[in-house]
Amino acid sequence: MTLLSRSTVEPDLVTVQCDICFPQFIATTTMSELIDLGWALRERGDAVDMCVQCRFAPKQGQVPRVDRATDVRADGGNMPNFFVIGAAKAGTTSLHYYLDQHPDVYMSNPKELHYFCDPDCEKWESLYREHFPIDAKIRGEASTLYSRAPAIPGVPGRLKSLVPDAKLVYVVREPVERALASWREERFHVSDRRPIDVAFANPEDPHNPYVAASRYAEQLDAYLEHFSPEQLLVIDHREMATDTAKTVGRVIEFLGLSDYDVDTTQRHNAAAGKFEYGDLGHRLRKSAPAWALRKLPAPMSAVLTAPARRLLRRPMPTADLSEDLMTRLRDVLRPDAARLRTMTGLELADWSV
């Protein structure tokens, strides 16, 4: 487990990444919560630090990425030249798949590779290149964790070092709304199971991952230290939602590509239909029988686990902050939103800050 950062306001709040899987699992939460989530930790007597997926259902073995990279051809695959750097819950998944329809674009599968989040990413570049086997004019990925500093620091510098001519697209969304939606998404992915008033207890904390990712001007500052303004396009999520085809066309033009009729009718990664497991369900999902069932063929596993899933699942909690915390959150984000308008010329008239 690599410690990416630690909060100076809440010393127990850390951002860590698993050193085994790729794309690497990254979580911002407390150390006690990591243990409850099922991470293996050397400091508790485990042989190696790793996330719960690598611990119980390893897809790639339990060998660190850096070691696995030595078995990959150094000249295999390509480096990408285009990145959607965020923000989380702002429509980046839909944009990823819309762009992938263009004949001159190859977008990575999976969408979020998180490569540049790792301070040691250059040690396993060969694994990353494997995800871009097609030498298309535009090769891209969309990793929203690339705009979550200071919880995940150093990404713009590492990206500049390896891909200096990269083009970057940043999709922004009403910052309060986005932060709350991001908290629900982390609960869905079981990255952070803290109640909302705990997760947002210190919105002034620069390290708070949900608030940090909504400080768009601050994130842009870090990128503009390394990239020219001409390399970066900022898009308003509302514009993409209301006039999707036109907005995707702007991105295609920004990438220097010919016009292409992209099907934008389908939305991806929508909040509707998402769920979480309660404490009992979470414990059972980490049990040995549950991991054994996952090793069965998918259709058989789905049939056998369907009754338990129906019983143990529950709707995602609503993202309702107390009045005091909501006021503090808006006060924290308001100056950054004002600066973003100045930086980009976007009106962002529908925002609450």
C-alpha positions in Angstrom: 0.0 0.0 0.0 1.4 3.4 -1.0 0.4 6.4 1.2 -0.3 9.2 -1.3 -1.2 11.8 1.3 -2.3 12.4 4.8 -4.6 15.2 6.1 -3.0 17.8 8.3 -6.5 18.6 9.8 -7.5 15.0 10.4 -4.3 13.0 10.8 -6.2 9.7 10.6 -7.6 10.6 7.1 -5.3 9.2 4.5 -5.3 8.6 0.7 -3.8 5.2 -0.2 -3.4 3.0 -3.2 -3.1 -0.7 -3.6 0.3 -1.7 -5.0 -1.0 -4.9 -6.6 -3.9 -4.2 -8.9 -4.0 -2.2 -12.1 -5.9 0.0 -12.5 -5.0 0.6 -8.9 -7.7 0.8 -6.3 -7.4 4.2 -4.5 -9.3 5.2 -1.3 -9.4 8.2 0.9 -10.7 7.3 4.3 -9.5 6.6 7.8 -7.1 3.8 8.7 -9.7 2.1 10.8 -12.1 2.3 7.9 -9.5 0.6 5.6 -9.4 -2.2 8.1 -13.1 -2.5 8.2 -13.2 -2.4 4.3 -11.0 -5.5 4.3 -7.6 -4.2 3.3 -4.6 -6.3 4.2 -2.0 -4.2 6.1 1.5 -5.1 7.1 1.2 -3.1 10.3 -1.5 -5.6 11.4 0.6 -8.7 10.6 -0.5 -9.3 7.0 2.3 -10.4 4.5 1.6 -7.5 2.2 -0.5 -4.4 1.8 -3.3 -4.7 -0.6 -7.0 -3.8 -1.3 -9.8 -6.2 -0.5 -10.2 -7.3 -4.2 -6.6 -8.3 -4.5 -6.7 -10.0 -1.1 -9.7 -12.2 -1.7 -10.2 -12.4 -5.5 -6.9 -11.6 -7.3 -7.3 -11.1 -11.0 -3.6 -10.5 -11.6 -2.0 -12.6 -8.9 -0.7 -10.9 -5.7 2.5 -9.6 -7.2 3.2 -5.9 -7.2 2.7 -4.0 -10.5 6.3 -2.9 -10.6 7.4 -6.6 -10.5 4.9 -7.7 -13.1 6.0 -4.9 -15.5 9.4 -6.6 -15.9 7.7 -9.4 -17.8 6.1 -7.0 -20.4 7.8 -6.0 -23.6 9.1 -2.5 -23.1 8.2 -1.5 -26.7 4.7 -3.0 -26.6 1.7 -0.6 -26.9 1.7 3.2 -27.1 1.5 6.2 -24.8 -1.8 8.1 -24.9 -1.9 11.7 -26.0 -5.2 12.8 -24.7 -6.8 12.8 -21.2 -10.1 13.6 -19.6 -8.8 14.7 -16.2 -12.2 15.0 -14.4 -14.2 16.0 -12.6 -15.8 12.9 -11.1 -19.6 12.7 -11.5 -19.6 15.4 -14.2 -20.3 13.2 -17.2 -16.8 11.9 -18.0 -17.9 8.3 -18.5 -20.4 9.3 -21.2 -17.8 11.6 -22.9 -15.3 8.7 -22.9 -17.7 6.4 -24.7 -18.9 9.1 -27.1 -15.3 9.9 -28.2 -14.5 6.2 -28.6 -17.0 6.0 -31.5 -14.8 8.3 -33.6 -12.7 6.3 -36.1 -9.6 8.2 -35.3 -9.9 7.8 -31.5 -9.0 4.9 -29.3 -10.1 5.2 -25.7 -8.7 2.9 -23.0 -10.6 -0.1 -21.7 -11.2 0.2 -18.8 -11.9 3.9 -18.8 -10.0 5.0 -15.6 -6.4 3.7 -15.5 -5.2 6.0 -12.6 -1.6 5.5 -13.9 -0.3 9.0 -13.1 -1.7 8.9 -9.6 1.2 6.6 -8.6 4.5 8.4 -7.7 6.3 5.3 -9.0 4.4 5.1 -12.3 7.5 5.3 -14.5 8.6 1.9 -13.0 5.7 0.1 -14.7 5.1 2.1 -17.9 5.1 -1.1 -19.9 1.9 -2.3 -18.2 0.3 1.1 -19.0 1.3 1.0 -22.6 -0.4 -2.4 -23.1 -3.8 -0.6 -22.7 -3.2 1.4 -25.9 -2.4 -1.3 -28.5 -4.0 0.7 -31.4 -1.8 3.5 -32.9 -4.8 5.8 -33.5 -4.4 9.5 -34.1 -5.9 10.2 -30.6 -5.3 7.7 -27.8 -7.0 8.6 -24.6 -8.2 7.7 -21.1 -10.5 9.4 -18.6 -9.3 9.2 -15.0 -11.2 11.6 -12.7 -8.7 11.1 -9.9 -6.3 13.1 -12.0 -8.0 16.2 -10.5 -8.1 15.5 -6.8 -5.1 17.3 -5.4 -3.9 17.6 -2.7 -5.4 14.2 -1.8 -3.7 12.8 -4.8 -0.7 15.1 -5.5 1.8 15.4 -8.3 -0.3 14.2 -11.3 0.2 17.2 -13.6 4.0 17.0 -13.2 4.1 13.3 -13.9 1.8 13.6 -16.9 3.9 16.5 -18.3 7.1 14.5 -17.9 5.8 11.5 -20.0 3.3 13.2 -22.3 4.4 16.8 -22.7 2.2 17.5 -25.8 -1.0 16.0 -24.2 -4.4 17.6 -24.8 -6.6 17.8 -21.7 -10.3 18.1 -21.2 -11.8 19.1 -17.8 -15.6 18.7 -17.3 -16.9 20.8 -14.4 -20.2 20.5 -12.6 -22.1 22.6 -10.0 -19.5 22.1 -7.2 -21.7 21.4 -4.2 -23.9 19.0 -6.2 -20.8 17.2 -7.6 -19.2 16.8 -4.2 -22.3 15.2 -2.8 -22.7 12.9 -5.8 -19.1 11.9 -5.5 -19.6 10.8 -1.9 -22.5 8.5 -3.0 -20.3 7.1 -5.8 -17.6 6.2 -3.3 -20.1 4.4 -1.1 -21.3 2.4 -4.2 -17.7 1.4 -4.9 -17.1 0.6 -1.2 -14.2 3.1 -1.1 -15.5 5.1 1.8 -18.4 4.0 4.0 -18.4 6.9 6.4 -21.8 8.7 7.0 -22.1 12.0 5.0 -21.8 14.3 8.0 -18.6 12.5 9.0 -17.1 12.6 5.5 -17.9 16.3 5.2 -17.2 17.2 8.9 -14.3 19.4 7.9 -15.1 21.0 4.5 -12.3 23.5 5.1 -9.7 20.6 5.0 -7.8 20.9 1.8 -7.3 17.2 1.8 -11.0 16.3 1.9 -11.4 14.4 -1.4 -14.9 15.5 -2.2 -14.3 19.2 -1.6 -10.9 19.2 -3.2 -12.3 17.7 -6.4 -14.8 20.6 -6.6 -12.1 23.3 -6.3 -11.8 23.4 -10.1 -9.7 26.6 -10.3 -7.3 25.2 -7.8 -7.0 22.0 -9.9 -6.5 24.1 -13.1 -3.7 26.1 -11.4 -1.7 22.9 -10.9 -2.1 21.9 -14.6 -1.3 25.4 -15.9 2.0 25.2 -14.1 2.9 22.5 -16.6 0.7 22.9 -19.7 -0.2 25.8 -21.9 -3.8 27.1 -21.9 -4.1 25.9 -25.5 -3.7 22.3 -24.4 -6.7 22.5 -22.0 -10.4 22.6 -22.7 -12.9 23.3 -19.9 -16.5 22.2 -20.4 -19.6 22.8 -18.3 -21.4 19.6 -17.4 -24.8 21.4 -17.9 -23.9 22.3 -21.4 -23.0 18.7 -22.1 -26.2 17.5 -20.6 -28.5 19.9 -22.5 -26.7 20.0 -25.9 -24.6 16.8 -25.9 -23.9 16.6 -29.6 -22.7 20.1 -29.9 -20.4 19.7 -26.8 -18.9 16.5 -28.1 -18.3 18.3 -31.4 -16.3 20.9 -29.6 -14.1 18.3 -28.0 -13.6 16.6 -31.4 -12.6 20.0 -32.9 -10.3 20.6 -30.0 -8.6 17.3 -30.7 -8.0 18.3 -34.3 -10.3 15.6 -35.7 -12.7 15.6 -38.6 -16.5 15.9 -37.8 -18.2 12.6 -37.0 -21.8 11.8 -36.2 -21.5 10.4 -32.7 -24.5 8.7 -31.1 -25.0 10.6 -27.9 -28.4 9.2 -26.9 -27.1 6.8 -24.2 -26.0 8.0 -20.8 -23.4 6.1 -18.9 -22.7 5.6 -15.1 -26.0 7.3 -14.1 -26.9 7.4 -10.4 -30.3 5.7 -10.9 -30.4 2.1 -9.8 -27.2 2.1 -7.7 -27.3 0.5 -4.3 -25.1 -0.4 -1.3 -24.9 -3.2 1.2 -25.5 -2.8 4.9 -23.0 -4.0 7.6 -24.2 -7.6 7.4 -24.1 -7.6 3.6 -20.7 -6.1 3.6 -19.3 -8.7 6.0 -20.8 -11.6 4.0 -19.4 -10.2 0.7 -15.9 -10.5 2.3 -16.5 -14.0 3.5 -14.8 -17.1 2.1 -18.0 -18.6 0.7 -18.8 -15.4 -1.2 -15.4 -15.2 -2.8 -15.7 -18.9 -3.7 -19.0 -18.2 -5.5 -17.4 -15.4 -7.5 -15.0 -18.0 -9.0 -17.9 -19.9 -10.6 -19.0 -19.1 -14.1 -20.9 -15.8 -14.1 -24.3 -17.1 -15.0 -24.2 -19.8 -12.3 -22.8 -17.3 -9.7 -25.6 -14.8 -10.5 -28.3 -17.4 -10.0 -26.9 -18.7 -6.7 -26.3 -15.2 -5.2 -29.5 -13.5 -6.5 -31.7 -14.2 -3.4 -29.0 -12.9 -1.0 -28.4 -9.8 -3.1 -32.1 -9.0 -3.1 -32.2 -9.4 0.6 -29.0 -7.6 1.6 -29.0 -4.7 -0.9 -30.5 -1.4 0.1 -31.0 2.0 -1.7 -28.1 4.4 -1.7 -28.4 6.9 1.2 -29.5 10.4 0.2 -26.7 13.0 0.2 -28.3 15.4 2.8 -26.0 17.6 4.7 -26.9 19.4 7.9 -27.7 23.1 7.3 -24.6 24.2 9.1 -22.3 21.9 7.0 -24.0 22.9 3.8 -23.4 26.6 4.6 -19.8 25.9 5.4 -19.3 23.8 2.2 -20.7 26.6 0.0 -18.6 29.2 1.8 -15.5 27.1 1.1 -16.3 26.6 -2.6 -17.6 30.1 -3.5 -14.2 31.8 -3.9 -12.9 29.1 -6.1 -16.1 29.1 -8.3 -15.7 32.9 -8.8 -12.1 32.5 -9.8 -13.0 29.7 -12.3 -15.4 32.0 -14.0 -12.6 34.6 -14.4 -10.2 31.9 -15.7 -12.5 30.4 -18.2 -15.1 33.0 -19.2 -17.8 30.4 -18.4 -21.0 32.0 -16.9 -22.0 29.0 -14.8 -25.2 30.8 -14.0 -27.0 27.8 -12.5 -24.4 27.2 -9.8 -25.3 27.8 -6.1 -21.9 29.4 -5.4 
